[in-house]
Amino acid sequence: MERAVGLRPGLLLALMGLGLFLAAAFPFSARAQNATIVSPAVEAGPALAQNDMVITPLPKPVPTPIIRPKGEYEVKAVELTVTVTDQKAKVHLRQTIKNTGSRNLELDYLVPLPANGAVGGLALVANGRELTGEIYEKDEAFKIYQDIVAKIKDPALLEFAGQGLFRARAFPVAGGAEASLDLSLDYLLPKDGGVVDFDFPLANSLTQGRQVGRQYVSVEISGPNVGGLFSMLEGVKVSKTGDVSRAEFNLENTPALSRFRLRYRDEAGPMGGMVLSHKPKKDEDGFFLFLAEPNGAQADRPSIPKTVIFALDVSGSMAGTKFRQAQDALIFILDRLGSDDLFNLVTYSSKAELWKPELEGMDEANREAAKKYVRGLNARGGTNIDQALKLSLGLNVGDGPAYLIFLTDGLPTEGVTNELSLADIAVKADKGRGVRIFTFGVGNDINARLLDRLSGGSSGYSTFVAPEENIEEKIASFFSKISHPALVKPELKVSVPVNRLMPEILPDVFHDSQLVVVGRYAQAGPANFTLSGRDGPNEAVFGYKADLADGPTEGGQQIAHIWAQRRIGELIDDIDQNGRGEPNSDQMGELLSLSKEFGIMTPYTSFLALEKQSLTDVTGQLDLTRQYLAELGNLQGASAVRQRENKRQFSGAVSAQSAPMPMSAKVSELQEM
């Protein structure tokens, strides 16, 4: 057996020194450079194996590029700022990283480009210094993704394989230093059927699946016909001032987002909208989400004349700060009623009284007289909700939109006090005229379920004002939203069979608000959606064409999540409103099943394996659900209020919670027929 030839120690040390010299002089091989995403500027030389001063032959070169380890750095911030005018978007993406190591970092900056719009005017600035880079078209970009990204198994970047790509090399970032890269580009957004789609990839070589200190998105869209801003990403805040619509999103210390997508409507016409659909399984019903919103340009039209009745609790428990806040809230409403509006005031303590025998028209004389009356009120006596409802709902409201704002801080103590009887009185007193009841519960000494009963039967809703909250601010915010009706008593009809529509009774549509309806369908393909209602004295009908998906759509699971959240809210409301004994097993089973299937956390279900409870133990899980649902038996106190607020959060869901981040979803662009 041949022995390996040994080397003298001096020669071995000389060879090792030569290897280190070559490694320092040529830190990047051509192949390694192509594979680098973020790496230290200095790389170790070839490895020499030693065994009792015997050289082991080096392995043959591997044809695949060397993959360097990720450098030591933090992603401090990812900030996306966008302004859009006439579909032209100016996009600015700033990313800030900090080198937490002691060695320099060399950056190979890879950024996917938007797939569905024309990009131009692109520039990259690093710490104030403009860098040059290259734009790769789809075919070339795909090869780069394959050659570089696939080898480091970066799913965030692989998702965009086949799209365009921008690539630049940035100068080294010194150890301990921060660096900001600012990418600016012009982006022509696609528009189809009046629906504009802003879909911008955020994944790039800097984030690489890391945690991000702050992720912030701001989109500002200018135009008189813009409306219906919608993102299925939870936490996006939408607002509008004049002809400028805004969407903002902010996250702290969370995994890097893959993309940000926002759709909006930009078309003339009094009522625009769009449908998103998703059919996860061929043999099961699909899910759809219908959105409608008055065109922004219609907000300048005269508002539909309305009737507003304000029922104010003036019992002794209201005395003090909250009574003064309630008076200020009422005066806020009086100052904002239009000359075509009708109104009246009801005050109640041990008995209820009308300010005027009938509804009054709003003119300056009546406005000042009503404000003087409100300022002179005092709080004393008990709480006669029974009589207050009969007086409020006994007024002749006519055919226009009518709203009863009902405020109380306590339990009924005079007249009829049973909650079921009071709810029945409200239905009979209204006599089918469609008065929307909006209840405001002040503090925790209220029957929260009663207020839900009163408002829920009329397609209104309850608002709860915590002891530390300001009543005036809550009511003022509410009234600002409902002060301009655009479509009253709306109805939605679909040309194909649909089921499990939520909400069943649609709320009135107001300017600067959005109607969101979810449901399920069996028949895919073309469908006509018809939204009707009253626009003042006239009947208004809006027709739209849509195309319901015949299979799964990217991001479509979010539509299913929104439907499931609303169904959970509906189930909880059914259980709550029943109020007699335990919920039946069918209700509990469906509630638990939805919670598990869609990964939706609720206060009433547990789909986590507990120490003494297995996920496969259906009976045990149902018992836990029954225990949690017992909380709905609390009618008074902070717990009771919290249960009803939780319920409304689900029943009014417009974004998916506890769900994967949306990629995209099938948009059925709507066009007026």
Number of C-alpha atoms within 10 A of each C-alpha: 3 4 6 9 8 11 12 9 9 8 10 16 12 10 12 15 12 13 17 16 12 14 17 15 10 12 16 16 13 10 13 14 16 16 23 24 25 21 23 22 17 16 15 11 16 12 10 12 11 10 7 6 13 15 15 11 8 10 6 6 7 7 7 11 18 17 17 16 12 14 19 18 21 19 23 20 23 24 18 23 16 21 17 21 13 12 19 16 21 18 19 18 17 19 21 21 21 19 21 17 16 12 18 21 25 20 21 20 19 22 21 26 24 21 16 16 19 13 16 12 9 15 15 24 16 17 13 11 12 14 14 12 16 11 16 18 14 16 13 15 22 19 15 20 22 14 15 18 22 16 14 16 11 18 15 21 23 18 15 22 21 19 19 20 25 18 19 16 15 21 16 17 20 18 17 14 14 17 20 17 22 20 18 20 18 20 24 20 19 15 18 14 16 20 25 20 19 24 19 20 20 21 24 22 20 23 24 21 17 15 18 22 18 19 22 15 17 16 20 18 23 18 18 18 21 26 31 26 24 20 22 25 20 17 14 18 14 16 13 18 10 12 14 18 22 19 19 16 18 13 17 13 14 12 16 24 20 21 16 21 17 18 19 22 26 25 22 15 14 16 20 28 28 26 23 23 33 29 25 18 11 12 8 11 19 26 29 26 23 17 17 20 24 26 24 28 19 18 18 9 9 13 19 22 20 22 24 23 22 20 26 25 28 27 23 16 19 23 13 11 10 20 23 18 16 24 18 20 20 23 20 18 16 20 13 14 21 18 12 14 21 20 24 23 25 20 23 26 26 20 18 22 16 17 14 12 11 15 19 16 18 21 15 11 9 14 20 15 11 21 17 12 12 20 13 9 13 15 17 16 17 20 27 23 27 24 20 24 24 17 19 25 22 15 16 12 22 12 15 21 24 22 23 23 23 24 25 27 24 22 18 22 16 16 14 15 15 12 18 17 12 23 21 13 19 24 19 13 17 20 12 9 17 20 26 24 25 23 25 24 23 22 22 21 19 22 21 29 24 22 26 25 22 27 24 20 17 22 19 21 19 25 22 23 20 14 13 8 13 16 26 21 16 15 22 16 11 13 16 15 14 16 20 22 25 27 26 24 18 18 17 18 13 16 11 15 11 17 12 13 19 19 17 13 16 19 19 22 22 22 22 22 20 18 18 19 22 26 25 22 22 18 15 18 11 13 17 17 21 17 17 18 19 21 20 19 10 8 11 15 16 18 18 20 21 20 18 25 25 18 15 17 19 12 18 26 25 30 27 23 27 28 28 26 28 25 25 23 23 20 20 26 22 13 20 24 16 12 14 9 9 15 18 10 11 9 15 22 16 14 23 23 14 18 21 16 11 19 16 20 16 18 12 20 24 20 21 12 12 9 6 6 15 13 14 10 11 13 11 14 22 18 14 18 20 18 14 15 20 15 16 23 17 16 20 18 14 16 16 20 25 16 22 23 15 14 22 19 13 25 22 18 19 24 20 26 21 12 16 13 18 22 20 19 20 19 23 24 20 22 19 16 10
